[in-house]
């Protein structure tokens, strides 16, 4: 029984270690490269934020608001 629980513990540790290494190798460099540039407005700088955001109901075309609190 101890050998089984030891194997299960080893398997969980190996999978979590593999996940952590994958996370560090794949995601963290994105944050340091293109992710930082996008946050600072160097990527997608020509996009108007007013066109991207969700419009309120009364701002949409073809919608008539009958009651507004």
N, C-alpha and C positions, 0 to 999 in steps of 0.2 A: 504494500500500500504506500509506503514511503517513497518507493521508487516511482510509482505512478504520479504521486503529487509533485515529486521533484521534476519529472518530465513535463507535467502541465505547467509548473512554474517556469521552467526553462523555455517552453514554447511561448508563453505569454511575454516573457522578457525579450525573447528574440523578435517577436512580432512588433512589440512596442519600440524596440531599438531600431528595427528596420523602418518603421513609420517615422521615427524622429529623424533618422538620417535622410530619408526621402524628403521630408519637410524642409530640412535645412538646405539640402542641395537644390531643391526645385523652387521653393517659394521665397526664401530669404533673398537670393540674388535678384529676383523680380522686384522685390520691394526696394532694393538698393539701386536698381537700374531704371527700367521704364516706369516702374510704379512711382518713384520719386519725381521723375520728369513730368508724368501726367498730373500729379498733385500740384506741381508748381506751374502748370499751364503751358508747358512747352509742347506737349502732345495734345491734339484736338483744340488748339488755341483759336482756330477759325470757326468754331461752332458757337452759335449764339445760345446762351443758357435759357433764354426765353422760349426758344423753339423746342428745347428738349424737355423742359419741365411739364408736369401734368397740369393742365389748365383747370381752373375751378369751373363749376357747372355753369355759372352765368357768363363765363368768358368763352365758352365753346360756341362754334358756329352752328346755327340751326336749332338751338335750344332756347326755349323761352321759360324763364323762371316765373311761376305763378305766385309763389309765396316764399318770402325770405324773412327770417326772424331778425 
